[in-house]
Amino acid sequence: MGDIKVRDLRADLSFGAIVEGITYETLADPRIRGQLVEIFEDRGMIVFTGVEPSQKMQVALSNVFGPLKKHPTATTPRVDEEMMPGVIDMHSMPQDPEKDKSGLIEMNGKIVARHAPWHFDHAYNDKLNHAGILRAIINAPKGEGGRTGFADGVQLYKDFDPVLRAKIEHLNAIYTLDVRLSKQPFGRNFTTFGDTPALLRTAEEAKTFPRAMHPMVWTRKDGKKVMHVGPWMCVGIENHEDAEGNALCEEVMQEVIRKCDAKAYWHDWKPTDMLIWDNWRVMHAVEGCNPMYERRTQRTTIEGDYGLGYFEGGKKIGEVNREIAT
């Protein structure tokens, strides 16, 4: 059997590791599989470098950390579900902003595509998956954007304004499936130019999902507290959807953006990279890229649930579907 090499992601970061030497042979070794799980649980994120760039390898690596979860939304493009279960495909083609700006944003004086604000995956769901494994098949050239950012929620809790943190320590945020940046009510630091047909289809599907509640702060089994709230898909604070609550939510989101940006790790993708992050601990974002370039990423989702989220009113998705039908 082979072996792997492990080092810290960066000396100044509280999370993350880099692992080299992932092959089908090393993944077959129970000792190495156990080591990878321990690194993941301890560091919250692993960058795998020099990995075979294939869906087969992505699924094999994903299975080290748990069973794959089928994506909960129907409008999210998949790779072949029968052959490669759990692999979703996020593909944006080149777009000339002089002719069409739909789906694009302007931020810091630049027009970009594929921006995703700070968030955790499946916030719109009651059950929160444990992890995601991502790879970039096609990305914009270096310097043209397309990096993915990660920020440690444990560190974010420590760095957060203590007065503001005390106000939200026991509050829940409300999330919906509507991912349109044009409708994002809190933490907007960009200008939008309208929505694409794909975004509009997702907005229609959002009507079939109850609103989901997740704690803004939660405590891990090891006693560490995690700041776990982000602006994307958040529409307010539970039991506080009024002017005062909305003002608090906006203040929180701006603080999240400032603090995440200050200590984020931004990953410049290579085709032979794969990356896993703990969705219960680590927030992530996509900076966006020059719309003239194609970008394609694929992600697997690892099952699990931290047990703290729930749908509004205890509803299930099927119940809401019936309400809409009648």
Short mmCIF file of the C-alpha atoms (twelve columns), coordinates in Angstrom:
data_MODEL
# 
_entry.id   MODEL 
# 
loop_
_atom_site.group_PDB 
_atom_site.id 
_atom_site.type_symbol 
_atom_site.label_atom_id 
_atom_site.label_alt_id 
_atom_site.label_comp_id 
_atom_site.label_asym_id 
_atom_site.label_seq_id 
_atom_site.Cartn_x 
_atom_site.Cartn_y 
_atom_site.Cartn_z 
_atom_site.pdbx_PDB_model_num 
ATOM 1   C CA . MET A 1   0.000   0.000  0.000   1 
ATOM 2   C CA . GLY A 2   1.064   3.582  -0.573  1 
ATOM 3   C CA . ASP A 3   0.938   6.431  1.909   1 
ATOM 4   C CA . ILE A 4   -0.235  10.042 2.045   1 
ATOM 5   C CA . LYS A 5   1.436   13.331 2.986   1 
ATOM 6   C CA . VAL A 6   -0.387  15.782 5.245   1 
ATOM 7   C CA . ARG A 7   0.384   19.403 6.066   1 
ATOM 8   C CA . ASP A 8   -1.513  22.431 7.378   1 
ATOM 9   C CA . LEU A 9   -3.419  24.448 4.830   1 
ATOM 10  C CA . ARG A 10  -1.770  27.653 6.009   1 
ATOM 11  C CA . ALA A 11  0.109   28.526 9.195   1 
ATOM 12  C CA . ASP A 12  -2.158  31.475 10.011  1 
ATOM 13  C CA . LEU A 13  -5.449  29.572 9.650   1 
ATOM 14  C CA . SER A 14  -7.374  27.784 12.391  1 
ATOM 15  C CA . PHE A 15  -8.659  25.126 9.994   1 
ATOM 16  C CA . GLY A 16  -7.795  23.145 6.895   1 
ATOM 17  C CA . ALA A 17  -5.180  20.666 5.707   1 
ATOM 18  C CA . ILE A 18  -3.531  19.658 2.426   1 
ATOM 19  C CA . VAL A 19  -3.288  15.972 1.570   1 
ATOM 20  C CA . GLU A 20  -1.177  14.466 -1.217  1 
ATOM 21  C CA . GLY A 21  -1.027  10.862 -2.379  1 
ATOM 22  C CA . ILE A 22  -4.692  10.008 -2.897  1 
ATOM 23  C CA . THR A 23  -5.030  7.042  -5.267  1 
ATOM 24  C CA . TYR A 24  -7.431  4.113  -5.524  1 
ATOM 25  C CA . GLU A 25  -4.748  2.076  -3.741  1 
ATOM 26  C CA . THR A 26  -4.444  4.427  -0.762  1 
ATOM 27  C CA . LEU A 27  -8.225  4.758  -0.527  1 
ATOM 28  C CA . ALA A 28  -8.481  0.979  -0.200  1 
ATOM 29  C CA . ASP A 29  -6.333  1.062  2.948   1 
ATOM 30  C CA . PRO A 30  -8.556  1.140  6.103   1 
ATOM 31  C CA . ARG A 31  -5.766  2.843  8.043   1 
ATOM 32  C CA . ILE A 32  -5.575  5.729  5.583   1 
ATOM 33  C CA . ARG A 33  -9.365  6.004  5.353   1 
ATOM 34  C CA . GLY A 34  -9.500  6.356  9.121   1 
ATOM 35  C CA . GLN A 35  -6.698  8.925  9.048   1 
ATOM 36  C CA . LEU A 36  -8.563  11.015 6.471   1 
ATOM 37  C CA . VAL A 37  -11.735 11.007 8.577   1 
ATOM 38  C CA . GLU A 38  -9.744  12.113 11.640  1 
ATOM 39  C CA . ILE A 39  -8.122  14.976 9.700   1 
ATOM 40  C CA . PHE A 40  -11.503 16.070 8.393   1 
ATOM 41  C CA . GLU A 41  -13.129 16.043 11.832  1 
ATOM 42  C CA . ASP A 42  -10.200 17.948 13.357  1 
ATOM 43  C CA . ARG A 43  -9.457  20.503 10.627  1 
ATOM 44  C CA . GLY A 44  -12.887 20.942 9.023   1 
ATOM 45  C CA . MET A 45  -11.546 21.065 5.464   1 
ATOM 46  C CA . ILE A 46  -9.072  19.145 3.309   1 
ATOM 47  C CA . VAL A 47  -7.557  20.135 -0.031  1 
ATOM 48  C CA . PHE A 48  -6.574  17.012 -1.965  1 
ATOM 49  C CA . THR A 49  -3.900  17.731 -4.565  1 
ATOM 50  C CA . GLY A 50  -2.619  15.624 -7.472  1 
ATOM 51  C CA . VAL A 51  -5.825  13.587 -7.642  1 
ATOM 52  C CA . GLU A 52  -7.068  11.744 -10.729 1 
ATOM 53  C CA . PRO A 53  -9.551  14.232 -12.264 1 
ATOM 54  C CA . SER A 54  -12.557 11.962 -12.741 1 
ATOM 55  C CA . GLN A 55  -16.073 11.441 -11.448 1 
ATOM 56  C CA . LYS A 56  -15.113 7.895  -10.477 1 
ATOM 57  C CA . MET A 57  -12.342 9.181  -8.198  1 
ATOM 58  C CA . GLN A 58  -14.614 11.884 -6.768  1 
ATOM 59  C CA . VAL A 59  -17.207 9.280  -5.789  1 
ATOM 60  C CA . ALA A 60  -14.537 6.930  -4.388  1 
ATOM 61  C CA . LEU A 61  -13.067 9.724  -2.265  1 
ATOM 62  C CA . SER A 62  -16.526 10.837 -1.137  1 
ATOM 63  C CA . ASN A 63  -17.392 7.346  0.089   1 
ATOM 64  C CA . VAL A 64  -14.536 7.564  2.625   1 
ATOM 65  C CA . PHE A 65  -16.515 10.182 4.547   1 
ATOM 66  C CA . GLY A 66  -20.001 8.694  4.369   1 
ATOM 67  C CA . PRO A 67  -22.795 7.694  2.016   1 
ATOM 68  C CA . LEU A 68  -23.730 10.077 -0.779  1 
ATOM 69  C CA . LYS A 69  -26.891 12.127 -0.449  1 
ATOM 70  C CA . LYS A 70  -29.144 12.767 -3.412  1 
ATOM 71  C CA . HIS A 71  -29.593 16.467 -3.984  1 
ATOM 72  C CA . PRO A 72  -32.973 17.647 -2.599  1 
ATOM 73  C CA . THR A 73  -33.874 19.961 -5.500  1 
ATOM 74  C CA . ALA A 74  -35.245 18.818 -8.860  1 
ATOM 75  C CA . THR A 75  -33.919 21.819 -10.796 1 
ATOM 76  C CA . THR A 76  -30.242 21.161 -9.950  1 
ATOM 77  C CA . PRO A 77  -28.454 19.507 -12.926 1 
ATOM 78  C CA . ARG A 78  -27.046 16.049 -12.254 1 
ATOM 79  C CA . VAL A 79  -24.441 13.800 -13.730 1 
ATOM 80  C CA . ASP A 80  -25.842 10.323 -14.546 1 
ATOM 81  C CA . GLU A 81  -27.651 9.369  -11.305 1 
ATOM 82  C CA . GLU A 82  -27.545 5.647  -12.066 1 
ATOM 83  C CA . MET A 83  -23.834 5.475  -12.871 1 
ATOM 84  C CA . MET A 84  -22.596 8.304  -10.623 1 
ATOM 85  C CA . PRO A 85  -25.177 8.871  -7.862  1 
ATOM 86  C CA . GLY A 86  -25.009 12.114 -5.941  1 
ATOM 87  C CA . VAL A 87  -22.858 14.100 -8.398  1 
ATOM 88  C CA . ILE A 88  -24.321 17.500 -9.326  1 
ATOM 89  C CA . ASP A 89  -23.072 19.602 -12.220 1 
ATOM 90  C CA . MET A 90  -22.728 23.407 -12.048 1 
ATOM 91  C CA . HIS A 91  -21.882 24.672 -15.508 1 
ATOM 92  C CA . SER A 92  -21.875 28.252 -16.777 1 
ATOM 93  C CA . MET A 93  -21.047 29.053 -20.392 1 
ATOM 94  C CA . PRO A 94  -19.288 32.222 -21.596 1 
ATOM 95  C CA . GLN A 95  -21.546 35.269 -21.557 1 
ATOM 96  C CA . ASP A 96  -21.017 38.647 -23.192 1 
ATOM 97  C CA . PRO A 97  -22.230 41.279 -20.687 1 
ATOM 98  C CA . GLU A 98  -22.520 43.806 -23.506 1 
ATOM 99  C CA . LYS A 99  -25.353 41.683 -24.921 1 
ATOM 100 C CA . ASP A 100 -26.850 39.996 -21.867 1 
ATOM 101 C CA . LYS A 101 -26.323 40.714 -18.160 1 
ATOM 102 C CA . SER A 102 -28.973 38.367 -16.755 1 
ATOM 103 C CA . GLY A 103 -27.662 36.442 -13.778 1 
ATOM 104 C CA . LEU A 104 -24.568 38.631 -13.517 1 
ATOM 105 C CA . ILE A 105 -23.673 41.032 -10.720 1 
ATOM 106 C CA . GLU A 106 -21.469 44.071 -10.317 1 
ATOM 107 C CA . MET A 107 -19.251 44.085 -7.233  1 
ATOM 108 C CA . ASN A 108 -16.195 46.191 -6.446  1 
ATOM 109 C CA . GLY A 109 -16.467 47.782 -9.870  1 
ATOM 110 C CA . LYS A 110 -16.389 44.468 -11.763 1 
ATOM 111 C CA . ILE A 111 -19.147 42.545 -13.534 1 
ATOM 112 C CA . VAL A 112 -18.868 38.850 -12.669 1 
ATOM 113 C CA . ALA A 113 -20.698 35.558 -13.158 1 
ATOM 114 C CA . ARG A 114 -21.261 32.687 -10.708 1 
ATOM 115 C CA . HIS A 115 -20.890 34.729 -7.525  1 
ATOM 116 C CA . ALA A 116 -22.213 32.985 -4.414  1 
ATOM 117 C CA . PRO A 117 -22.255 34.908 -1.110  1 
ATOM 118 C CA . TRP A 118 -21.158 33.311 2.164   1 
ATOM 119 C CA . HIS A 119 -23.411 30.367 3.015   1 
ATOM 120 C CA . PHE A 120 -23.682 26.751 4.094   1 
ATOM 121 C CA . ASP A 121 -25.183 24.188 1.711   1 
ATOM 122 C CA . HIS A 122 -28.807 23.060 1.955   1 
ATOM 123 C CA . ALA A 123 -29.674 25.845 4.390   1 
ATOM 124 C CA . TYR A 124 -33.160 25.732 2.831   1 
ATOM 125 C CA . ASN A 125 -33.587 22.133 4.033   1 
ATOM 126 C CA . ASP A 126 -34.442 20.842 7.503   1 
ATOM 127 C CA . LYS A 127 -31.634 18.271 7.444   1 
ATOM 128 C CA . LEU A 128 -28.158 19.670 6.970   1 
ATOM 129 C CA . ASN A 129 -25.742 17.462 5.045   1 
ATOM 130 C CA . HIS A 130 -22.371 16.842 6.685   1 
ATOM 131 C CA . ALA A 131 -20.010 17.710 3.846   1 
ATOM 132 C CA . GLY A 132 -19.436 18.427 0.189   1 
ATOM 133 C CA . ILE A 133 -16.611 17.380 -2.100  1 
ATOM 134 C CA . LEU A 134 -15.971 19.787 -4.960  1 
ATOM 135 C CA . ARG A 135 -13.741 19.855 -8.027  1 
ATOM 136 C CA . ALA A 136 -13.390 22.348 -10.854 1 
ATOM 137 C CA . ILE A 137 -13.345 20.784 -14.302 1 
ATOM 138 C CA . ILE A 138 -13.174 24.108 -16.152 1 
ATOM 139 C CA . ASN A 139 -12.309 27.430 -14.554 1 
ATOM 140 C CA . ALA A 140 -11.411 30.961 -15.574 1 
ATOM 141 C CA . PRO A 141 -7.678  31.671 -15.961 1 
ATOM 142 C CA . LYS A 142 -5.843  32.774 -12.821 1 
ATOM 143 C CA . GLY A 143 -6.537  36.430 -12.173 1 
ATOM 144 C CA . GLU A 144 -9.971  36.287 -13.814 1 
ATOM 145 C CA . GLY A 145 -11.816 35.028 -10.710 1 
ATOM 146 C CA . GLY A 146 -13.474 31.686 -10.055 1 
ATOM 147 C CA . ARG A 147 -11.896 31.018 -6.667  1 
ATOM 148 C CA . THR A 148 -13.892 29.345 -3.890  1 
ATOM 149 C CA . GLY A 149 -13.588 30.821 -0.409  1 
ATOM 150 C CA . PHE A 150 -13.825 29.043 2.948   1 
ATOM 151 C CA . ALA A 151 -14.097 30.483 6.467   1 
ATOM 152 C CA . ASP A 152 -14.029 28.650 9.803   1 
ATOM 153 C CA . GLY A 153 -17.235 29.099 11.809  1 
ATOM 154 C CA . VAL A 154 -15.381 28.332 15.059  1 
ATOM 155 C CA . GLN A 155 -12.958 31.182 14.409  1 
ATOM 156 C CA . LEU A 156 -15.797 33.375 13.176  1 
ATOM 157 C CA . TYR A 157 -17.574 32.961 16.521  1 
ATOM 158 C CA . LYS A 158 -14.433 34.045 18.381  1 
ATOM 159 C CA . ASP A 159 -13.873 37.056 16.125  1 
ATOM 160 C CA . PHE A 160 -17.495 38.246 16.015  1 
ATOM 161 C CA . ASP A 161 -18.443 41.520 17.670  1 
ATOM 162 C CA . PRO A 162 -19.271 40.322 21.228  1 
ATOM 163 C CA . VAL A 163 -22.219 42.692 21.699  1 
ATOM 164 C CA . LEU A 164 -23.773 41.626 18.407  1 
ATOM 165 C CA . ARG A 165 -22.973 37.976 19.083  1 
ATOM 166 C CA . ALA A 166 -24.825 38.098 22.405  1 
ATOM 167 C CA . LYS A 167 -27.955 39.325 20.627  1 
ATOM 168 C CA . ILE A 168 -28.132 36.314 18.294  1 
ATOM 169 C CA . GLU A 169 -26.661 33.542 20.463  1 
ATOM 170 C CA . HIS A 170 -30.041 31.813 20.857  1 
ATOM 171 C CA . LEU A 171 -31.800 32.928 17.665  1 
ATOM 172 C CA . ASN A 172 -32.634 31.034 14.488  1 
ATOM 173 C CA . ALA A 173 -32.290 32.365 10.954  1 
ATOM 174 C CA . ILE A 174 -34.904 31.646 8.276   1 
ATOM 175 C CA . TYR A 175 -33.817 30.281 4.889   1 
ATOM 176 C CA . THR A 176 -35.561 29.552 1.599   1 
ATOM 177 C CA . LEU A 177 -34.581 27.773 -1.617  1 
ATOM 178 C CA . ASP A 178 -34.826 31.012 -3.610  1 
ATOM 179 C CA . VAL A 179 -31.174 31.522 -4.596  1 
ATOM 180 C CA . ARG A 180 -31.741 34.618 -6.755  1 
ATOM 181 C CA . LEU A 181 -29.259 37.307 -5.761  1 
ATOM 182 C CA . SER A 182 -31.757 39.856 -7.096  1 
ATOM 183 C CA . LYS A 183 -34.043 38.885 -4.188  1 
ATOM 184 C CA . GLN A 184 -31.417 38.613 -1.445  1 
ATOM 185 C CA . PRO A 185 -32.695 40.910 1.326   1 
ATOM 186 C CA . PHE A 186 -29.660 41.020 3.645   1 
ATOM 187 C CA . GLY A 187 -25.932 41.422 3.200   1 
ATOM 188 C CA . ARG A 188 -26.071 42.778 -0.326  1 
ATOM 189 C CA . ASN A 189 -22.779 44.310 -1.437  1 
ATOM 190 C CA . PHE A 190 -23.443 44.007 -5.160  1 
ATOM 191 C CA . THR A 191 -25.797 45.166 -7.935  1 
ATOM 192 C CA . THR A 192 -27.892 42.686 -9.929  1 
ATOM 193 C CA . PHE A 193 -29.105 42.764 -13.539 1 
ATOM 194 C CA . GLY A 194 -32.057 40.372 -13.647 1 
ATOM 195 C CA . ASP A 195 -32.461 36.601 -13.500 1 
ATOM 196 C CA . THR A 196 -31.796 33.752 -15.903 1 
ATOM 197 C CA . PRO A 197 -34.481 31.190 -16.840 1 
ATOM 198 C CA . ALA A 198 -32.679 28.622 -14.658 1 
ATOM 199 C CA . LEU A 199 -32.895 30.914 -11.622 1 
ATOM 200 C CA . LEU A 200 -36.581 31.513 -12.294 1 
ATOM 201 C CA . ARG A 201 -37.214 27.760 -12.434 1 
ATOM 202 C CA . THR A 202 -35.507 27.357 -9.062  1 
ATOM 203 C CA . ALA A 203 -37.645 30.183 -7.678  1 
ATOM 204 C CA . GLU A 204 -40.751 28.257 -8.742  1 
ATOM 205 C CA . GLU A 205 -39.466 25.110 -7.052  1 
ATOM 206 C CA . ALA A 206 -38.793 27.179 -3.923  1 
ATOM 207 C CA . LYS A 207 -42.544 27.563 -3.506  1 
ATOM 208 C CA . THR A 208 -42.784 23.811 -2.837  1 
ATOM 209 C CA . PHE A 209 -40.338 23.986 0.090   1 
ATOM 210 C CA . PRO A 210 -41.323 25.159 3.583   1 
ATOM 211 C CA . ARG A 211 -39.065 27.781 5.074   1 
ATOM 212 C CA . ALA A 212 -36.224 26.242 7.080   1 
ATOM 213 C CA . MET A 213 -34.914 27.333 10.481  1 
ATOM 214 C CA . HIS A 214 -31.293 26.945 11.570  1 
ATOM 215 C CA . PRO A 215 -29.479 28.300 14.654  1 
ATOM 216 C CA . MET A 216 -27.216 31.278 14.070  1 
ATOM 217 C CA . VAL A 217 -24.855 29.805 16.682  1 
ATOM 218 C CA . TRP A 218 -24.568 26.156 17.672  1 
ATOM 219 C CA . THR A 219 -22.301 24.118 19.953  1 
ATOM 220 C CA . ARG A 220 -20.288 21.110 18.783  1 
ATOM 221 C CA . LYS A 221 -19.822 17.916 20.786  1 
ATOM 222 C CA . ASP A 222 -16.345 19.140 21.705  1 
ATOM 223 C CA . GLY A 223 -17.868 22.259 23.292  1 
ATOM 224 C CA . LYS A 224 -16.697 24.678 20.599  1 
ATOM 225 C CA . LYS A 225 -19.260 27.212 19.432  1 
ATOM 226 C CA . VAL A 226 -19.814 27.787 15.727  1 
ATOM 227 C CA . MET A 227 -21.102 30.971 14.100  1 
ATOM 228 C CA . HIS A 228 -23.284 29.459 11.411  1 
ATOM 229 C CA . VAL A 229 -25.226 32.099 9.547   1 
ATOM 230 C CA . GLY A 230 -24.773 33.562 6.080   1 
ATOM 231 C CA . PRO A 231 -26.536 36.056 3.807   1 
ATOM 232 C CA . TRP A 232 -27.337 33.781 0.860   1 
ATOM 233 C CA . MET A 233 -30.901 32.415 1.041   1 
ATOM 234 C CA . CYS A 234 -31.516 34.008 4.458   1 
ATOM 235 C CA . VAL A 235 -34.787 35.958 4.646   1 
ATOM 236 C CA . GLY A 236 -34.946 36.927 8.311   1 
ATOM 237 C CA . ILE A 237 -34.867 35.895 11.950  1 
ATOM 238 C CA . GLU A 238 -37.444 33.489 13.332  1 
ATOM 239 C CA . ASN A 239 -40.154 35.198 15.422  1 
ATOM 240 C CA . HIS A 240 -38.521 38.551 14.654  1 
ATOM 241 C CA . GLU A 241 -39.703 39.458 11.150  1 
ATOM 242 C CA . ASP A 242 -40.176 43.132 11.880  1 
ATOM 243 C CA . ALA A 243 -38.192 46.321 11.377  1 
ATOM 244 C CA . GLU A 244 -36.054 45.707 14.455  1 
ATOM 245 C CA . GLY A 245 -35.363 42.097 13.516  1 
ATOM 246 C CA . ASN A 246 -34.557 42.994 9.922   1 
ATOM 247 C CA . ALA A 247 -32.123 45.670 11.067  1 
ATOM 248 C CA . LEU A 248 -30.431 43.132 13.332  1 
ATOM 249 C CA . CYS A 249 -30.244 40.604 10.495  1 
ATOM 250 C CA . GLU A 250 -28.611 43.153 8.191   1 
ATOM 251 C CA . GLU A 251 -26.085 44.092 10.886  1 
ATOM 252 C CA . VAL A 252 -25.261 40.416 11.436  1 
ATOM 253 C CA . MET A 253 -24.787 39.714 7.731   1 
ATOM 254 C CA . GLN A 254 -22.460 42.659 7.226   1 
ATOM 255 C CA . GLU A 255 -20.388 41.486 10.198  1 
ATOM 256 C CA . VAL A 256 -20.309 37.941 8.766   1 
ATOM 257 C CA . ILE A 257 -19.041 39.259 5.434   1 
ATOM 258 C CA . ARG A 258 -16.348 41.403 7.078   1 
ATOM 259 C CA . LYS A 259 -15.090 38.685 9.377   1 
ATOM 260 C CA . CYS A 260 -15.228 35.876 6.792   1 
ATOM 261 C CA . ASP A 261 -13.404 38.013 4.240   1 
ATOM 262 C CA . ALA A 262 -10.720 38.878 6.804   1 
ATOM 263 C CA . LYS A 263 -9.724  35.263 7.526   1 
ATOM 264 C CA . ALA A 264 -10.886 33.344 4.480   1 
ATOM 265 C CA . TYR A 265 -8.942  30.804 2.498   1 
ATOM 266 C CA . TRP A 266 -9.491  31.358 -1.243  1 
ATOM 267 C CA . HIS A 267 -8.719  28.323 -3.361  1 
ATOM 268 C CA . ASP A 268 -7.200  28.716 -6.827  1 
ATOM 269 C CA . TRP A 269 -8.369  25.608 -8.632  1 
ATOM 270 C CA . LYS A 270 -6.310  23.100 -10.593 1 
ATOM 271 C CA . PRO A 271 -7.994  20.207 -12.477 1 
ATOM 272 C CA . THR A 272 -6.253  17.706 -10.163 1 
ATOM 273 C CA . ASP A 273 -7.647  19.289 -6.964  1 
ATOM 274 C CA . MET A 274 -10.586 18.033 -4.926  1 
ATOM 275 C CA . LEU A 275 -11.745 19.663 -1.712  1 
ATOM 276 C CA . ILE A 276 -13.965 18.570 1.178   1 
ATOM 277 C CA . TRP A 277 -15.404 20.887 3.849   1 
ATOM 278 C CA . ASP A 278 -17.490 20.330 6.965   1 
ATOM 279 C CA . ASN A 279 -20.865 21.903 6.167   1 
ATOM 280 C CA . TRP A 280 -21.706 22.128 9.871   1 
ATOM 281 C CA . ARG A 281 -18.627 24.219 10.604  1 
ATOM 282 C CA . VAL A 282 -17.161 25.875 7.507   1 
ATOM 283 C CA . MET A 283 -18.869 28.622 5.508   1 
ATOM 284 C CA . HIS A 284 -18.034 29.006 1.840   1 
ATOM 285 C CA . ALA A 285 -18.492 31.448 -1.031  1 
ATOM 286 C CA . VAL A 286 -17.606 31.864 -4.713  1 
ATOM 287 C CA . GLU A 287 -15.980 35.155 -5.662  1 
ATOM 288 C CA . GLY A 288 -17.381 35.074 -9.202  1 
ATOM 289 C CA . CYS A 289 -15.414 35.194 -12.432 1 
ATOM 290 C CA . ASN A 290 -15.148 37.130 -15.666 1 
ATOM 291 C CA . PRO A 291 -18.359 36.150 -17.516 1 
ATOM 292 C CA . MET A 292 -16.446 35.752 -20.785 1 
ATOM 293 C CA . TYR A 293 -15.030 32.466 -19.443 1 
ATOM 294 C CA . GLU A 294 -16.660 29.070 -19.055 1 
ATOM 295 C CA . ARG A 295 -16.767 27.567 -15.555 1 
ATOM 296 C CA . ARG A 296 -17.791 24.053 -14.594 1 
ATOM 297 C CA . THR A 297 -17.663 22.428 -11.158 1 
ATOM 298 C CA . GLN A 298 -19.056 19.148 -9.869  1 
ATOM 299 C CA . ARG A 299 -19.981 18.350 -6.292  1 
ATOM 300 C CA . THR A 300 -20.893 15.305 -4.279  1 
ATOM 301 C CA . THR A 301 -22.848 15.648 -1.041  1 
ATOM 302 C CA . ILE A 302 -22.173 13.552 2.067   1 
ATOM 303 C CA . GLU A 303 -25.201 12.517 4.113   1 
ATOM 304 C CA . GLY A 304 -25.664 13.502 7.731   1 
ATOM 305 C CA . ASP A 305 -27.524 15.930 9.941   1 
ATOM 306 C CA . TYR A 306 -26.538 17.921 13.009  1 
ATOM 307 C CA . GLY A 307 -30.149 17.660 14.178  1 
ATOM 308 C CA . LEU A 308 -30.858 21.342 14.834  1 
ATOM 309 C CA . GLY A 309 -32.737 22.454 11.714  1 
ATOM 310 C CA . TYR A 310 -36.458 22.159 11.075  1 
ATOM 311 C CA . PHE A 311 -39.122 23.333 8.670   1 
ATOM 312 C CA . GLU A 312 -41.454 26.129 9.732   1 
ATOM 313 C CA . GLY A 313 -44.450 24.822 11.626  1 
ATOM 314 C CA . GLY A 314 -43.085 21.283 11.558  1 
ATOM 315 C CA . LYS A 315 -44.209 20.904 7.948   1 
ATOM 316 C CA . LYS A 316 -42.930 18.366 5.452   1 
ATOM 317 C CA . ILE A 317 -42.247 19.109 1.784   1 
ATOM 318 C CA . GLY A 318 -45.103 16.831 0.647   1 
ATOM 319 C CA . GLU A 319 -47.603 18.740 2.806   1 
ATOM 320 C CA . VAL A 320 -46.634 22.035 1.176   1 
ATOM 321 C CA . ASN A 321 -46.968 20.478 -2.279  1 
ATOM 322 C CA . ARG A 322 -50.548 19.499 -1.434  1 
ATOM 323 C CA . GLU A 323 -51.316 22.991 -0.138  1 
ATOM 324 C CA . ILE A 324 -50.089 24.516 -3.417  1 
ATOM 325 C CA . ALA A 325 -52.127 22.028 -5.469  1 
ATOM 326 C CA . THR A 326 -55.321 23.013 -3.667  1 
# 
